[in-house]
Amino acid sequence: MISHKHRTPLFRLGDIVATPGAVSLLERTDTHPLDLLLRHMRGDWGTVSEADAIANRLAVEQGSRLLSVYLLGTPSEVLWIITEAGRHATTLLLPTEY
């Protein structure tokens, strides 16, 4: 089982990109994207559902898509981080931009 306290990355991110909405949210909440990317890579998926947490644990082993959900600022301000299957890219985005 994957612990949320991993100090080393569980997977690679590939190219990192962010949507305009994600950049705006990060700036407004004074959040450094590296902090969230490190959490994502270490298995701290944020506030994902239990089903998504299980899917992420399997995805680490199988190389499929990973999703983290982080609340920034007010509870209604949500940032997603998605690492694609094959680990070629990771995107920071708002749920409305999916």
N, CA, C and O atoms as CSV, one atom per row, in Angstrom:
chain,resi,resn,atom,element,x,y,z
A,1,MET,N,N,0.834,-1.181,0.000
A,1,MET,CA,C,0.000,0.000,0.000
A,1,MET,C,C,0.882,1.249,0.000
A,1,MET,O,O,1.941,1.263,0.628
A,2,ILE,N,N,0.452,2.281,-0.694
A,2,ILE,CA,C,1.208,3.518,-0.806
A,2,ILE,C,C,0.867,4.429,0.365
A,2,ILE,O,O,-0.304,4.676,0.655
A,3,SER,N,N,1.879,4.915,1.018
A,3,SER,CA,C,1.695,5.844,2.119
A,3,SER,C,C,1.716,7.274,1.588
A,3,SER,O,O,2.392,7.572,0.603
A,4,HIS,N,N,0.976,8.145,2.246
A,4,HIS,CA,C,0.991,9.565,1.878
A,4,HIS,C,C,2.277,10.235,2.335
A,4,HIS,O,O,2.470,11.424,2.082
A,5,LYS,N,N,3.149,9.509,2.994
A,5,LYS,CA,C,4.353,10.104,3.550
A,5,LYS,C,C,5.599,9.744,2.757
A,5,LYS,O,O,6.712,9.876,3.265
A,6,HIS,N,N,5.431,9.292,1.526
A,6,HIS,CA,C,6.595,8.984,0.704
A,6,HIS,C,C,7.456,10.225,0.552
A,6,HIS,O,O,6.951,11.324,0.325
A,7,ARG,N,N,8.731,10.040,0.678
A,7,ARG,CA,C,9.657,11.160,0.485
A,7,ARG,C,C,10.198,11.189,-0.931
A,7,ARG,O,O,10.633,12.234,-1.414
A,8,THR,N,N,10.171,10.059,-1.588
A,8,THR,CA,C,10.658,9.989,-2.965
A,8,THR,C,C,9.471,9.893,-3.918
A,8,THR,O,O,8.421,9.364,-3.553
A,9,PRO,N,N,9.632,10.395,-5.118
A,9,PRO,CA,C,8.538,10.341,-6.097
A,9,PRO,C,C,8.163,8.900,-6.447
A,9,PRO,O,O,9.013,8.012,-6.501
A,10,LEU,N,N,6.872,8.700,-6.682
A,10,LEU,CA,C,6.363,7.389,-7.064
A,10,LEU,C,C,6.323,7.213,-8.578
A,10,LEU,O,O,6.230,6.092,-9.078
A,11,PHE,N,N,6.393,8.337,-9.309
A,11,PHE,CA,C,6.287,8.296,-10.768
A,11,PHE,C,C,6.851,9.590,-11.328
A,11,PHE,O,O,7.062,10.555,-10.593
A,12,ARG,N,N,7.094,9.606,-12.624
A,12,ARG,CA,C,7.584,10.832,-13.259
A,12,ARG,C,C,6.401,11.621,-13.810
A,12,ARG,O,O,5.337,11.064,-14.076
A,13,LEU,N,N,6.601,12.906,-13.973
A,13,LEU,CA,C,5.528,13.799,-14.395
A,13,LEU,C,C,5.477,14.033,-15.902
A,13,LEU,O,O,4.417,14.373,-16.426
A,14,GLY,N,N,6.578,13.863,-16.605
A,14,GLY,CA,C,6.625,14.243,-18.010
A,14,GLY,C,C,6.622,15.757,-18.132
A,14,GLY,O,O,7.049,16.457,-17.214
A,15,ASP,N,N,6.143,16.265,-19.256
A,15,ASP,CA,C,6.041,17.711,-19.452
A,15,ASP,C,C,4.966,18.260,-18.515
A,15,ASP,O,O,3.906,17.655,-18.358
A,16,ILE,N,N,5.240,19.394,-17.901
A,16,ILE,CA,C,4.292,20.015,-16.979
A,16,ILE,C,C,3.690,21.242,-17.647
A,16,ILE,O,O,4.409,22.126,-18.113
A,17,VAL,N,N,2.357,21.286,-17.689
A,17,VAL,CA,C,1.647,22.424,-18.268
A,17,VAL,C,C,0.538,22.844,-17.307
A,17,VAL,O,O,0.091,22.064,-16.465
A,18,ALA,N,N,0.106,24.094,-17.454
A,18,ALA,CA,C,-0.978,24.614,-16.626
A,18,ALA,C,C,-1.905,25.445,-17.487
A,18,ALA,O,O,-1.462,26.184,-18.366
A,19,THR,N,N,-3.188,25.318,-17.230
A,19,THR,CA,C,-4.183,26.107,-17.942
A,19,THR,C,C,-4.208,27.525,-17.377
A,19,THR,O,O,-3.711,27.762,-16.276
A,20,PRO,N,N,-4.782,28.467,-18.124
A,20,PRO,CA,C,-4.886,29.841,-17.605
A,20,PRO,C,C,-5.639,29.920,-16.278
A,20,PRO,O,O,-5.249,30.684,-15.396
A,21,GLY,N,N,-6.692,29.156,-16.128
A,21,GLY,CA,C,-7.444,29.167,-14.878
A,21,GLY,C,C,-6.621,28.670,-13.711
A,21,GLY,O,O,-6.710,29.212,-12.609
A,22,ALA,N,N,-5.814,27.635,-13.942
A,22,ALA,CA,C,-4.958,27.097,-12.888
A,22,ALA,C,C,-3.906,28.117,-12.475
A,22,ALA,O,O,-3.653,28.311,-11.286
A,23,VAL,N,N,-3.298,28.766,-13.457
A,23,VAL,CA,C,-2.285,29.782,-13.163
A,23,VAL,C,C,-2.903,30.909,-12.338
A,23,VAL,O,O,-2.307,31.372,-11.366
A,24,SER,N,N,-4.091,31.344,-12.726
A,24,SER,CA,C,-4.770,32.416,-11.996
A,24,SER,C,C,-5.061,31.993,-10.555
A,24,SER,O,O,-4.834,32.771,-9.628
A,25,LEU,N,N,-5.559,30.774,-10.358
A,25,LEU,CA,C,-5.858,30.299,-9.008
A,25,LEU,C,C,-4.593,30.198,-8.159
A,25,LEU,O,O,-4.598,30.593,-6.993
A,26,LEU,N,N,-3.534,29.682,-8.722
A,26,LEU,CA,C,-2.267,29.584,-7.996
A,26,LEU,C,C,-1.774,30.964,-7.574
A,26,LEU,O,O,-1.315,31.145,-6.446
A,27,GLU,N,N,-1.868,31.931,-8.474
A,27,GLU,CA,C,-1.433,33.291,-8.152
A,27,GLU,C,C,-2.319,33.916,-7.080
A,27,GLU,O,O,-1.811,34.516,-6.134
A,28,ARG,N,N,-3.637,33.784,-7.217
A,28,ARG,CA,C,-4.572,34.393,-6.265
A,28,ARG,C,C,-4.429,33.819,-4.861
A,28,ARG,O,O,-4.647,34.524,-3.875
A,29,THR,N,N,-4.064,32.546,-4.767
A,29,THR,CA,C,-3.952,31.891,-3.460
A,29,THR,C,C,-2.509,31.819,-2.974
A,29,THR,O,O,-2.221,31.212,-1.942
A,30,ASP,N,N,-1.604,32.443,-3.728
A,30,ASP,CA,C,-0.182,32.465,-3.374
A,30,ASP,C,C,0.339,31.040,-3.113
A,30,ASP,O,O,1.035,30.782,-2.131
A,31,THR,N,N,-0.024,30.130,-4.023
A,31,THR,CA,C,0.375,28.729,-3.924
A,31,THR,C,C,1.443,28.442,-4.966
A,31,THR,O,O,1.264,28.747,-6.145
A,32,HIS,N,N,2.544,27.861,-4.539
A,32,HIS,CA,C,3.605,27.508,-5.477
A,32,HIS,C,C,3.276,26.147,-6.086
A,32,HIS,O,O,3.052,25.185,-5.351
A,33,PRO,N,N,3.242,26.049,-7.409
A,33,PRO,CA,C,2.867,24.781,-8.041
A,33,PRO,C,C,3.795,23.624,-7.669
A,33,PRO,O,O,3.355,22.475,-7.629
A,34,LEU,N,N,5.054,23.904,-7.399
A,34,LEU,CA,C,5.981,22.830,-7.050
A,34,LEU,C,C,5.536,22.103,-5.780
A,34,LEU,O,O,5.687,20.887,-5.672
A,35,ASP,N,N,4.992,22.844,-4.830
A,35,ASP,CA,C,4.504,22.211,-3.597
A,35,ASP,C,C,3.426,21.170,-3.906
A,35,ASP,O,O,3.443,20.067,-3.359
A,36,LEU,N,N,2.494,21.526,-4.782
A,36,LEU,CA,C,1.424,20.600,-5.141
A,36,LEU,C,C,1.940,19.448,-6.004
A,36,LEU,O,O,1.513,18.306,-5.837
A,37,LEU,N,N,2.847,19.745,-6.917
A,37,LEU,CA,C,3.408,18.684,-7.756
A,37,LEU,C,C,4.172,17.656,-6.927
A,37,LEU,O,O,4.110,16.459,-7.211
A,38,LEU,N,N,4.892,18.117,-5.904
A,38,LEU,CA,C,5.601,17.185,-5.028
A,38,LEU,C,C,4.621,16.317,-4.246
A,38,LEU,O,O,4.847,15.117,-4.090
A,39,ARG,N,N,3.548,16.906,-3.760
A,39,ARG,CA,C,2.522,16.112,-3.065
A,39,ARG,C,C,1.957,15.051,-4.010
A,39,ARG,O,O,1.826,13.884,-3.638
A,40,HIS,N,N,1.629,15.458,-5.214
A,40,HIS,CA,C,1.065,14.563,-6.232
A,40,HIS,C,C,2.015,13.399,-6.503
A,40,HIS,O,O,1.596,12.241,-6.501
A,41,MET,N,N,3.289,13.700,-6.735
A,41,MET,CA,C,4.286,12.670,-7.052
A,41,MET,C,C,4.543,11.716,-5.893
A,41,MET,O,O,4.972,10.581,-6.104
A,42,ARG,N,N,4.282,12.171,-4.674
A,42,ARG,CA,C,4.560,11.352,-3.488
A,42,ARG,C,C,3.336,10.582,-2.992
A,42,ARG,O,O,3.394,9.918,-1.957
A,43,GLY,N,N,2.231,10.674,-3.732
A,43,GLY,CA,C,1.051,9.900,-3.370
A,43,GLY,C,C,0.082,10.583,-2.445
A,43,GLY,O,O,-0.818,9.934,-1.912
A,44,ASP,N,N,0.237,11.886,-2.234
A,44,ASP,CA,C,-0.744,12.662,-1.476
A,44,ASP,C,C,-1.714,13.231,-2.504
A,44,ASP,O,O,-1.455,14.271,-3.109
A,45,TRP,N,N,-2.822,12.544,-2.692
A,45,TRP,CA,C,-3.773,12.885,-3.765
A,45,TRP,C,C,-4.727,14.006,-3.380
A,45,TRP,O,O,-5.602,14.359,-4.170
A,46,GLY,N,N,-4.584,14.567,-2.203
A,46,GLY,CA,C,-5.477,15.646,-1.780
A,46,GLY,C,C,-6.832,15.111,-1.366
A,46,GLY,O,O,-6.917,14.198,-0.545
A,47,THR,N,N,-7.893,15.670,-1.925
A,47,THR,CA,C,-9.257,15.338,-1.509
A,47,THR,C,C,-9.986,14.469,-2.521
A,47,THR,O,O,-11.189,14.639,-2.717
A,48,VAL,N,N,-9.287,13.541,-3.168
A,48,VAL,CA,C,-9.964,12.645,-4.108
A,48,VAL,C,C,-10.899,11.706,-3.349
A,48,VAL,O,O,-10.743,11.494,-2.147
A,49,SER,N,N,-11.852,11.158,-4.056
A,49,SER,CA,C,-12.743,10.157,-3.465
A,49,SER,C,C,-11.956,8.882,-3.163
A,49,SER,O,O,-10.847,8.697,-3.665
A,50,GLU,N,N,-12.524,8.022,-2.358
A,50,GLU,CA,C,-11.859,6.756,-2.048
A,50,GLU,C,C,-11.663,5.933,-3.320
A,50,GLU,O,O,-10.635,5.275,-3.483
A,51,ALA,N,N,-12.639,5.969,-4.214
A,51,ALA,CA,C,-12.517,5.232,-5.482
A,51,ALA,C,C,-11.350,5.766,-6.310
A,51,ALA,O,O,-10.605,4.986,-6.903
A,52,ASP,N,N,-11.186,7.092,-6.355
A,52,ASP,CA,C,-10.067,7.674,-7.106
A,52,ASP,C,C,-8.736,7.376,-6.433
A,52,ASP,O,O,-7.731,7.184,-7.118
A,53,ALA,N,N,-8.710,7.333,-5.096
A,53,ALA,CA,C,-7.475,6.992,-4.382
A,53,ALA,C,C,-7.049,5.561,-4.713
A,53,ALA,O,O,-5.868,5.295,-4.938
A,54,ILE,N,N,-8.012,4.651,-4.742
A,54,ILE,CA,C,-7.713,3.262,-5.109
A,54,ILE,C,C,-7.227,3.196,-6.552
A,54,ILE,O,O,-6.255,2.504,-6.855
A,55,ALA,N,N,-7.908,3.919,-7.441
A,55,ALA,CA,C,-7.495,3.946,-8.847
A,55,ALA,C,C,-6.080,4.503,-8.984
A,55,ALA,O,O,-5.295,4.005,-9.791
A,56,ASN,N,N,-5.750,5.528,-8.204
A,56,ASN,CA,C,-4.402,6.101,-8.255
A,56,ASN,C,C,-3.353,5.095,-7.791
A,56,ASN,O,O,-2.286,4.985,-8.396
A,57,ARG,N,N,-3.652,4.364,-6.723
A,57,ARG,CA,C,-2.692,3.365,-6.243
A,57,ARG,C,C,-2.418,2.318,-7.320
A,57,ARG,O,O,-1.273,1.914,-7.526
A,58,LEU,N,N,-3.463,1.887,-7.996
A,58,LEU,CA,C,-3.281,0.939,-9.101
A,58,LEU,C,C,-2.549,1.580,-10.274
A,58,LEU,O,O,-1.724,0.940,-10.926
A,59,ALA,N,N,-2.856,2.847,-10.537
A,59,ALA,CA,C,-2.239,3.560,-11.659
A,59,ALA,C,C,-0.740,3.722,-11.482
A,59,ALA,O,O,0.004,3.704,-12.462
A,60,VAL,N,N,-0.284,3.880,-10.237
A,60,VAL,CA,C,1.157,3.971,-9.992
A,60,VAL,C,C,1.837,2.695,-10.475
A,60,VAL,O,O,2.901,2.750,-11.093
A,61,GLU,N,N,1.232,1.561,-10.197
A,61,GLU,CA,C,1.805,0.275,-10.594
A,61,GLU,C,C,1.634,-0.006,-12.081
A,61,GLU,O,O,2.519,-0.589,-12.707
A,62,GLN,N,N,0.499,0.405,-12.653
A,62,GLN,CA,C,0.156,0.035,-14.023
A,62,GLN,C,C,0.489,1.096,-15.062
A,62,GLN,O,O,0.426,0.828,-16.261
A,63,GLY,N,N,0.839,2.286,-14.620
A,63,GLY,CA,C,1.181,3.347,-15.569
A,63,GLY,C,C,-0.011,4.061,-16.173
A,63,GLY,O,O,0.126,4.710,-17.209
A,64,SER,N,N,-1.189,3.959,-15.547
A,64,SER,CA,C,-2.360,4.648,-16.079
A,64,SER,C,C,-2.501,6.037,-15.451
A,64,SER,O,O,-1.658,6.451,-14.656
A,65,ARG,N,N,-3.557,6.744,-15.807
A,65,ARG,CA,C,-3.765,8.141,-15.437
A,65,ARG,C,C,-3.890,8.319,-13.927
A,65,ARG,O,O,-4.480,7.485,-13.239
A,66,LEU,N,N,-3.329,9.412,-13.423
A,66,LEU,CA,C,-3.374,9.765,-12.003
A,66,LEU,C,C,-4.082,11.101,-11.829
A,66,LEU,O,O,-3.908,12.015,-12.635
A,67,LEU,N,N,-4.877,11.206,-10.777
A,67,LEU,CA,C,-5.607,12.439,-10.495
A,67,LEU,C,C,-5.419,12.837,-9.042
A,67,LEU,O,O,-5.603,12.022,-8.138
A,68,SER,N,N,-5.053,14.092,-8.822
A,68,SER,CA,C,-5.043,14.685,-7.485
A,68,SER,C,C,-5.981,15.875,-7.485
A,68,SER,O,O,-6.138,16.554,-8.499
A,69,VAL,N,N,-6.603,16.124,-6.342
A,69,VAL,CA,C,-7.540,17.237,-6.184
A,69,VAL,C,C,-7.134,18.018,-4.938
A,69,VAL,O,O,-7.086,17.466,-3.838
A,70,TYR,N,N,-6.844,19.296,-5.116
A,70,TYR,CA,C,-6.405,20.135,-3.999
A,70,TYR,C,C,-7.334,21.332,-3.852
A,70,TYR,O,O,-7.694,21.983,-4.833
A,71,LEU,N,N,-7.714,21.607,-2.613
A,71,LEU,CA,C,-8.533,22.773,-2.305
A,71,LEU,C,C,-7.600,23.932,-1.986
A,71,LEU,O,O,-6.731,23.821,-1.121
A,72,LEU,N,N,-7.784,25.033,-2.682
A,72,LEU,CA,C,-6.961,26.224,-2.481
A,72,LEU,C,C,-7.872,27.395,-2.159
A,72,LEU,O,O,-8.941,27.544,-2.752
A,73,GLY,N,N,-7.452,28.209,-1.236
A,73,GLY,CA,C,-8.284,29.360,-0.876
A,73,GLY,C,C,-9.563,28.890,-0.226
A,73,GLY,O,O,-9.528,28.172,0.773
A,74,THR,N,N,-10.687,29.285,-0.779
A,74,THR,CA,C,-11.975,28.861,-0.239
A,74,THR,C,C,-12.265,27.437,-0.709
A,74,THR,O,O,-11.697,26.990,-1.705
A,75,PRO,N,N,-13.133,26.727,-0.011
A,75,PRO,CA,C,-13.420,25.338,-0.397
A,75,PRO,C,C,-13.943,25.180,-1.825
A,75,PRO,O,O,-13.876,24.087,-2.387
A,76,SER,N,N,-14.451,26.234,-2.404
A,76,SER,CA,C,-14.973,26.101,-3.766
A,76,SER,C,C,-13.888,26.255,-4.831
A,76,SER,O,O,-14.160,26.075,-6.018
A,77,GLU,N,N,-12.670,26.582,-4.423
A,77,GLU,CA,C,-11.584,26.754,-5.379
A,77,GLU,C,C,-10.748,25.476,-5.425
A,77,GLU,O,O,-9.942,25.204,-4.535
A,78,VAL,N,N,-10.960,24.713,-6.473
A,78,VAL,CA,C,-10.361,23.395,-6.602
A,78,VAL,C,C,-9.374,23.392,-7.760
A,78,VAL,O,O,-9.642,23.935,-8.832
A,79,LEU,N,N,-8.232,22.770,-7.519
A,79,LEU,CA,C,-7.234,22.578,-8.571
A,79,LEU,C,C,-7.040,21.084,-8.766
A,79,LEU,O,O,-6.865,20.338,-7.802
A,80,TRP,N,N,-7.072,20.658,-10.008
A,80,TRP,CA,C,-6.778,19.268,-10.348
A,80,TRP,C,C,-5.365,19.183,-10.885
A,80,TRP,O,O,-4.886,20.104,-11.547
A,81,ILE,N,N,-4.704,18.080,-10.601
A,81,ILE,CA,C,-3.454,17.732,-11.274
A,81,ILE,C,C,-3.670,16.349,-11.865
A,81,ILE,O,O,-4.008,15.398,-11.161
A,82,ILE,N,N,-3.469,16.259,-13.169
A,82,ILE,CA,C,-3.645,14.989,-13.884
A,82,ILE,C,C,-2.338,14.628,-14.567
A,82,ILE,O,O,-1.807,15.405,-15.360
A,83,THR,N,N,-1.827,13.454,-14.259
A,83,THR,CA,C,-0.682,12.904,-14.987
A,83,THR,C,C,-1.229,11.836,-15.915
A,83,THR,O,O,-1.897,10.893,-15.491
A,84,GLU,N,N,-0.928,12.010,-17.186
A,84,GLU,CA,C,-1.464,11.127,-18.216
A,84,GLU,C,C,-0.856,9.732,-18.141
A,84,GLU,O,O,0.250,9.544,-17.634
A,85,ALA,N,N,-1.594,8.769,-18.650
A,85,ALA,CA,C,-1.067,7.413,-18.798
A,85,ALA,C,C,0.193,7.497,-19.650
A,85,ALA,O,O,0.260,8.291,-20.588
A,86,GLY,N,N,1.168,6.699,-19.332
A,86,GLY,CA,C,2.435,6.756,-20.055
A,86,GLY,C,C,3.381,7.804,-19.510
A,86,GLY,O,O,4.556,7.838,-19.877
A,87,ARG,N,N,2.867,8.673,-18.621
A,87,ARG,CA,C,3.678,9.674,-17.928
A,87,ARG,C,C,4.363,10.671,-18.862
A,87,ARG,O,O,5.461,11.141,-18.565
A,88,HIS,N,N,3.725,10.998,-19.988
A,88,HIS,CA,C,4.317,11.967,-20.908
A,88,HIS,C,C,3.974,13.412,-20.554
A,88,HIS,O,O,4.659,14.335,-20.995
A,89,ALA,N,N,2.909,13.620,-19.753
A,89,ALA,CA,C,2.522,14.989,-19.414
A,89,ALA,C,C,1.714,15.019,-18.127
A,89,ALA,O,O,0.992,14.080,-17.792
A,90,THR,N,N,1.864,16.137,-17.416
A,90,THR,CA,C,1.073,16.428,-16.227
A,90,THR,C,C,0.483,17.815,-16.406
A,90,THR,O,O,1.184,18.757,-16.774
A,91,THR,N,N,-0.815,17.932,-16.143
A,91,THR,CA,C,-1.523,19.194,-16.335
A,91,THR,C,C,-2.136,19.663,-15.028
A,91,THR,O,O,-2.768,18.888,-14.309
A,92,LEU,N,N,-1.943,20.937,-14.729
A,92,LEU,CA,C,-2.634,21.602,-13.626
A,92,LEU,C,C,-3.798,22.345,-14.246
A,92,LEU,O,O,-3.606,23.129,-15.176
A,93,LEU,N,N,-5.011,22.111,-13.747
A,93,LEU,CA,C,-6.190,22.709,-14.346
A,93,LEU,C,C,-7.323,22.816,-13.347
A,93,LEU,O,O,-7.303,22.193,-12.286
A,94,LEU,N,N,-8.307,23.613,-13.706
A,94,LEU,CA,C,-9.527,23.699,-12.929
A,94,LEU,C,C,-10.489,22.633,-13.446
A,94,LEU,O,O,-10.428,22.274,-14.622
A,95,PRO,N,N,-11.371,22.123,-12.597
A,95,PRO,CA,C,-12.334,21.122,-13.089
A,95,PRO,C,C,-13.170,21.631,-14.268
A,95,PRO,O,O,-13.535,20.855,-15.151
A,96,THR,N,N,-13.467,22.919,-14.280
A,96,THR,CA,C,-14.259,23.482,-15.388
A,96,THR,C,C,-13.489,23.521,-16.705
A,96,THR,O,O,-14.084,23.713,-17.765
A,97,GLU,N,N,-12.169,23.340,-16.645
A,97,GLU,CA,C,-11.349,23.376,-17.855
A,97,GLU,C,C,-11.070,21.978,-18.403
A,97,GLU,O,O,-10.355,21.836,-19.395
A,98,TYR,N,N,-11.620,20.952,-17.773
A,98,TYR,CA,C,-11.369,19.582,-18.198
A,98,TYR,C,C,-12.077,19.268,-19.491
A,98,TYR,O,O,-11.974,18.151,-19.997
